[in-house]
Every structure is written in C-alpha cells, then in structure tokens.
Amino acid sequence: MARTAIVQDYEHPQPGQTSTFSIDEKVQREILNNGIAKPQGYTVSWHANPEVERQHFGQSHPMKPWRLTLTKQLVMAYGMHEAMDLYLSRSATHEEMQEFHGDDYLEFLQRVTPETMAAPSLSEQVPHYNIGDDCPIFDGLYSYCSLYAGASIDAARKLINNQSSIAINWSGGLHHAKKSEASGFCYINDIVLAILQLLRYHPRVLYIDIDVHHGDGVEQAFWSTDRVMTLSFHKYDKDGFFPGTGPLSSTGPLNPLNPGAHHALNVPLNDGIEDDDYIRLFRDIVGPCVEHYRPTAIVLQCGADSLGCDRLGCFNLNIRAHGACVSFVKTFNLPLLVLGGGGYTPRNVARLWAYETSICIDATLNESLPAHTPFLNHFAPDKTLFPPLSEHGKFENKNDRPYLEKLVRGIGEQLRYLEGAPSVEMQVIPPDLEGIREDVEREIREEREDGDEKYRRDRERGAGVRGELVY
C-alpha cells in the first residue's frame, strides 16, 4: 500500500513532548523528592475497585464515595502507588457475606432498587431493615456493598498468607452495619467479615476504631467472644449523638463467665478534643491493651470524621494527630489491616488517607500538594496536605485533664481482668458468627503447631487479583 501524508512512521515521544509523558515525569520527580520506595522488610498492599467510587447516595446525603477518587488521585500524584502491591478487588460472594449477615437481609439488598422498593413484596421490608434517609436505596447498592466488602476480605487474606504486612482498603471500615440491619450509612459490615477471615489463622485480633462515631456494629458482633477485643475512641452522648452507645461502663457481657466479658472497651469523649490530648490518650490506652491482650493481628478503622471541620464531626483534630495514631499502631509490627470509615468533608478525607498511606509505606511527603494532582482546585485555597483544621470551626474542648485521666484508669481496670488470659486457650467464636467449621479450626491449630507454611498459604490463598491503581 502506498504511503500517504496521513500514514506516518510511529516515533516514540521524547520526554516533555506529550502531556502523558509530562505527567509521568512529574510523578517521577515526586517519587524522588519524597523518597518513595518499596518499604524495607515488609510489604504494603492497596485494595480498591473504581466501581465503588462511582456510586451516589444522593445529592444531599453526607456520604460521598467520590472521596475515594480524590484519595486515589493524591496517592498517585505523589507516586505512592509505586511503593505498594496493587490489587483490583472483586465482589464478595453471597456466601462470604452470609458468614455474618442474614440470608433474608442479603436477598433484600440484592433485589431492592429505587424502582422496586415500593412493590408490595419489598415495601414492608424497607423499615424492617432500617432503610431510610440515612441508608437510602440507590442504583448499584448491592454491587457497592459487595465490592467494598470483597476488598476487606481479600486484604485480610493477604495478611493471612504473609503476602502483605499492612493491607489498606479505604473503601471499607463501615462499622455500623448489623447482622440483619443497615445503620449509619453502612449496609454490610466489611470489618466483621475481614476479622472472621483473620480468625481462621490468628487466635486474637485487636480492633481499634478512631472514627468520631462509636464502632457499635463491630462491638455487637464480637460481644461474646474473647478472640476479638474491640476498642473504640468516639464522641459519646447517649441522647444527642449517633449511635448513642459506647460509654466507659460498657465493657462486654455482664456475666463474668461469658468469654466476651471485659473485651469490649470504650473511650467516650466530649466535644472539641485537641491534638496533644488525643495522641497522649491513644498511646496511654492502646499500649496497655496490646501488652495485656497480646493480639496477633490488628484491624484499625481510620474514620476521618474525627478531624476538625468535618461536616458531621465535633473534634478539633488535625491530620498529623490522626496520622500519629496510625504511626503508633504500626510500631507493634503486627499484621495490620487499615480501613476507612466516616469522613464527610471529601477534600480533608483525601488528605488524611493519602497521608496515612504515606505512613504505612514510610514516606515523608512534601506539604504542598503536587501541582499535577487532578481536581487540585478542590483543595483550594491552600492546596496543602496539612491545612489548619483545628483553627476553623473550632469546638470548645470539653475534655479536661482529670476526665482524660479517668478514662485511662477505667480502661486499665478492665485490663486487669485479662491477666493471664492469653496463656490459656481462647474460646471459639459463637456459632452464629463463626463461619468456621470445627474441623477447619482443628486443622489450623495443628498447622500452627507444625509450622507448615506451605499448607497455610494454600489453605488461605486470597482471591484478589493483581490490578493497577490507574483505572
């Protein structure tokens, strides 16, 4: 065929010739300037699916899955994706979600749509499952739920397999969902499902929640077992702040013979807590919890609504203070599942989770956001990673030193009941929660005793597939 002026030999573009290569060059400069590299001695994995970002709760609803897009773009603009193993998460199966959630509830979520919810067969079930303004029905609801749950399940499996030391799923952390009920913008409790995976191998899991709201769904799920300790730092007001649960006195079943007694710990806070107090309190409580309970894995829910200036929050925390909690938990060098949660000012959610991603990979980021960051104007006017959130819309700090010291003493008193507990065999999860047959649990115990690494890897192989962070 004769060559024309239209058909030309392809020449590889030189750096700077195209916008694509210009962006690549800028990202590479960020990688060099911020010292971003694969962590030494451990592996961090990132679990996500772009379909989650595209869901929409409604124009006036506070939950904006688009915050995940902003987070991803910041992570990529800094080049942090180069330091992690990236997995395109798949949907959790009906059977996987059924390990905690009721079958009728799952079938309802699968069937209901905005068009069908008025049908006689479904309309009566809407209030029964607590569907309403907080938890609306929207197109793609079941897909949304199964995708964020699948990401947390796969992240847990990567930890079990030793394929990852720290696994991140910012789309997860939806801690209010109950066994057969939606609650607080949460439909499927991915945290419970992930912990159930971890319990297939790990004898004890510590769950830490730093969302401004009480982690009631996770606490309730593991109320009667000593294989999970739940520890929630949150704003508490029984009548005036959702969900109205989690006082200091709520520590598990009242019957001391119940295995879950003293294994549900709550740190109820008042409005306006500030950076130094929060960091000190967190360390003074989490350190002894780890020392006494001796978990073999940790799940950390990093709800961003505990930041200052959050649409639904009431604390005065800055991004560095919130991140200091992640840094402290990381020092224990235990398998760590890092999850998202609340957070209703998307630009600050993205800043926070990008910063906490950098903590996970041991990178120090430039405070000025990269100029090539997509949607950069959403971070105006300062366009910095660390805006002074505590100075804007500041709440009066109602947490004085005596009150905070009382909280530390209260938790310490509960931990005294755990003396010696880790040296004895932990109780199994109650039958309605476990999803783990006795023969499987026996095999896992034998496997741990024999140290058969290959068998464990084969048994617990994760179902996630390698993917790209650039969707």
Buried (B, 14 or more C-beta within 10 A) or exposed (E): EEEEEEEEEEEEEEEEEEEEBBBBEBBEEBBEBBEBBEBEEBBBBBBBBBBBBBBBBEEEBBBBBBBBBBBBBBBBBBBBBBBBBBBBBBBBEBEBBBBBBBEEBBEBBBBBBEEEBEEEEBEEBBEEBBBEEBBBBEEBBBBBBBBBBBBBBBBBBBBBBEBBBBBBBBBBBBBBBBBBBBBBBBBBBBBBBBBBBBBBBBBBBBBBBBBBBBBBBBBBBBBBBBBBBBBBBBBBEEEEBBBBBBEBEBBBBEEEEBBBBBBBBBBBBBBBBBBEBBBEBBBBBBEBBBEBBBBBBBBBBBBBBBBBBBEBBBBBBBBBBBBBBBBBBBEBEBBBBBBBBBBBBBBBBBBBBBBBBBBBBBBEBEEEBBEBBBBBEBBEEEBBBBBEBBEEEEBEBEBEEEEBEEBBEBBBEBBEBBEEBBEEEBEBBBEEBBBBEEEEBEBBEEBEEEEEEEBBBEBBEBEBEEBEBEE
